Amino acid sequence: MAPGVTAEKKTEDEQSSKDNLIHLSNPHLEKMKDDILYHFALGTGTHDFPALFGDVKFVCVGGSPSRMKAFITYIAEELGLGSVGADYPNICAGTDRYAMYKVGPVLSVSHGMGIPSIAIMLHELIKLLYHSKCSNVTIIRIGTSGGIGLEPGSVVITSQSVDATFKPQFEQVILGKTVIRSTNLDDQLAKELMQCSKEINEFNTVIGNTMCTLDFYEGQARLDGAICLYAEEEKLQYLKAAYDAGVRNIEMESSVFAAICNLSGVRAAVVCVTLLNRLEGDQISSSHDVLVEYQQRPQKLVGHFIKKCLGKV
């Protein structure tokens, strides 16, 4: 035992660590000899999860594989864990469903587009963290969105995810019955991220509600899809009602992300940049270079947060 550390203190620390382990809401998994994470091309019978992932403390997830590889390259340089031009292998190279990269205590995973895709990824990610015996993990979704009443390039830290009727809930049909789950996110984590944005002081950042929809076009009141059977006035009325309900951006993953993280006992946040103000239009017309810079903003904010947590700021 280390000098000055009492048995009582050690027990408290061990209990604290145990209390912050990943929680699985599935008793059936205990009966399984091996657990195959099919969409990651990983399995407990073929991979040593604690050795591979046991030190993970931060998981960042985002839509595209290229964006998540860019993030792991960025965070490696920020943490001083990588060399210039270093390549990071895709841990999920055995599948083309998702991509996963790791450096130090940071895991970066792509989740595709929409609720079904991110839900599948999250089920297997939570199990991966559980089998790896990870503790005190923070999961953050970084991505893009459409803003409401914000200048393009603004970053929104989600306070709660709401559905298309502005209710803070995720609704899913299970065994033919509708199940409703909470979509609240960690309030303290949101405040910590907001403080990090103030310290960076490079772009506008707000905390607000995020509306999660089932598609990109009609579900988000766009006028430019292949099908649109409502008037522009109705669209604007709806988006203004969303703004009045505290909604500041729209995307397609936050509700199930919040619901699954809540059930798993994981601190979680959603940090998305807005590519346009939906009150002023539907199409994303900014130049490629501008969009690339916008997409780096959530990475910078979350990168600063991770550095601060690790005492490297």
HUMO-V361669 format. One record per pair of residues at least 24 apart in sequence whose ideal C-beta (glycine too) atoms are under 7 Angstrom apart, sorted by the first residue. I is the first residue (numbers start at 0). J is the second residue. D is the distance in Angstrom with one decimal. If there is no record, write none. Layout:
i;j;d
I;J;D
I;J;D
This chain:
i;j;d
16;134;4.9
19;134;4.7
19;135;4.5
20;134;5.0
21;125;6.1
21;128;4.6
21;129;4.2
21;133;6.2
21;136;6.7
21;263;5.8
21;264;6.9
21;265;6.7
22;263;5.4
22;264;4.1
23;126;7.0
23;129;5.3
24;262;5.1
34;126;6.2
34;130;6.5
36;123;4.3
36;126;6.3
36;127;6.1
38;94;6.2
38;96;4.5
38;97;6.0
38;119;5.8
38;120;6.9
38;123;5.7
39;91;4.9
39;94;6.7
39;97;6.3
39;99;6.6
39;123;5.3
39;127;6.9
40;91;5.6
40;93;3.0
40;94;4.2
41;127;6.9
43;130;5.4
48;127;6.5
48;130;4.3
48;131;4.2
49;131;5.3
49;132;5.2
51;131;7.0
52;106;6.8
52;127;6.3
52;131;3.9
52;133;6.5
53;131;5.0
53;132;5.7
53;133;6.3
54;104;5.4
55;104;5.8
55;106;4.9
55;128;6.8
55;131;6.8
55;133;5.1
55;136;6.4
56;104;4.2
56;135;6.2
56;136;6.0
56;137;6.9
57;104;6.0
57;105;4.8
57;137;5.4
57;305;5.3
58;106;4.6
58;108;6.6
58;124;6.8
58;136;6.3
58;138;4.5
59;105;6.9
59;107;5.2
59;139;5.3
59;141;5.7
59;301;6.0
60;108;4.9
60;110;5.0
60;138;6.8
60;140;5.2
61;109;6.4
61;110;6.9
61;140;6.7
61;141;4.9
61;142;5.1
62;109;6.6
62;110;6.3
62;111;6.5
62;112;5.7
62;142;5.6
63;109;6.0
64;98;3.6
64;109;4.4
66;294;6.7
67;98;6.1
67;100;6.3
67;107;4.5
67;108;6.3
67;109;4.7
68;98;6.7
68;100;5.7
70;107;5.1
70;141;7.0
70;298;5.2
71;100;3.9
71;102;5.6
71;105;7.0
71;107;4.2
73;298;5.6
73;302;6.2
74;102;6.6
74;105;5.3
74;302;5.4
74;305;6.5
75;102;4.3
77;302;5.0
77;306;5.9
78;103;6.0
78;306;6.6
78;309;6.9
78;311;6.2
105;305;6.4
110;252;6.8
112;251;6.6
113;251;4.8
113;252;6.8
114;213;6.8
114;251;6.4
114;252;6.3
114;254;6.8
114;255;4.9
117;252;4.4
117;255;6.2
117;256;6.0
118;255;4.7
118;259;7.0
121;256;6.7
121;259;4.6
125;259;6.7
125;263;4.8
136;265;5.8
137;188;6.9
137;266;4.6
138;260;5.8
138;265;5.4
138;267;4.8
139;267;7.0
139;268;4.8
139;270;6.1
139;301;5.4
140;252;6.5
140;253;6.9
140;256;5.5
140;269;4.7
141;270;5.3
141;297;3.9
141;298;6.1
141;301;5.6
142;250;6.4
142;271;4.8
142;297;6.8
143;271;6.1
143;272;5.7
143;274;5.4
143;294;6.2
144;248;4.1
144;249;5.9
144;250;4.2
144;271;4.1
144;273;5.5
145;219;6.5
145;248;6.4
145;249;4.7
145;273;6.4
145;274;6.6
145;275;5.9
145;277;4.7
146;247;6.6
146;248;5.1
146;273;2.9
146;275;6.6
146;276;5.2
146;277;6.5
147;238;5.8
147;241;5.9
147;242;4.9
147;246;5.8
147;247;5.8
147;248;6.5
147;249;6.9
147;277;5.4
147;278;6.3
148;242;5.1
148;247;6.9
148;276;6.8
148;278;6.0
149;205;6.9
149;247;6.0
149;273;5.3
149;276;6.0
150;203;6.4
150;276;6.7
151;273;6.0
151;274;6.0
151;275;5.2
151;276;6.2
151;285;6.4
152;202;6.1
152;272;6.5
152;273;6.9
152;293;5.0
152;296;6.9
153;202;7.0
153;203;4.4
153;205;6.6
153;273;5.0
154;196;6.7
154;202;6.0
154;204;4.4
154;270;6.4
154;272;5.2
154;296;5.3
154;297;6.1
154;300;6.2
155;205;5.8
155;207;5.6
155;209;6.4
155;247;5.0
155;248;4.3
155;271;5.5
155;273;6.4
156;189;5.0
156;192;5.1
156;193;5.9
156;204;6.6
156;206;4.8
156;268;6.6
156;270;5.5
157;184;5.6
157;209;4.2
157;253;5.8
157;268;6.9
157;269;3.8
158;184;6.7
158;189;6.0
158;206;5.2
158;207;6.2
158;208;5.9
159;183;5.0
159;184;6.2
159;208;5.6
160;209;5.2
160;211;5.0
160;253;3.8
160;254;4.4
160;257;4.9
161;208;5.2
161;210;5.4
161;246;6.4
162;211;6.5
162;254;6.4
163;210;6.6
163;212;5.4
163;218;6.2
165;241;6.4
165;244;4.1
165;246;6.7
169;254;4.1
169;255;5.5
169;258;4.1
180;258;4.1
181;258;6.7
181;261;5.6
182;254;5.0
182;257;4.1
182;258;5.8
183;257;6.7
183;261;7.0
184;257;5.3
184;267;5.8
184;268;5.8
184;269;6.5
185;266;4.8
185;267;6.1
185;268;6.3
188;266;5.3
188;268;4.9
189;268;6.0
191;304;6.7
192;268;5.9
192;270;6.3
192;300;6.4
192;304;5.7
195;300;5.9
195;303;4.7
195;304;4.7
195;307;6.3
196;300;5.5
198;303;6.7
199;299;6.4
199;300;6.6
199;303;5.6
201;299;7.0
202;296;5.3
205;247;5.8
207;245;5.9
207;246;6.8
207;247;3.2
208;244;6.8
208;245;4.2
208;246;4.7
208;247;6.5
209;248;5.3
209;250;6.3
209;253;4.8
209;269;6.0
210;241;5.8
210;246;4.7
210;249;4.7
211;250;6.3
211;251;6.2
211;252;6.6
211;253;4.6
211;254;3.8
212;249;6.2
212;251;5.7
215;251;6.9
219;249;5.2
221;281;4.5
222;281;5.5
223;281;4.7
223;282;5.9
235;278;6.9
238;277;5.7
238;278;5.9
248;273;5.4
249;277;6.8
270;297;4.5
270;300;5.9
270;301;5.9
271;297;6.3
272;296;4.8
272;297;5.5
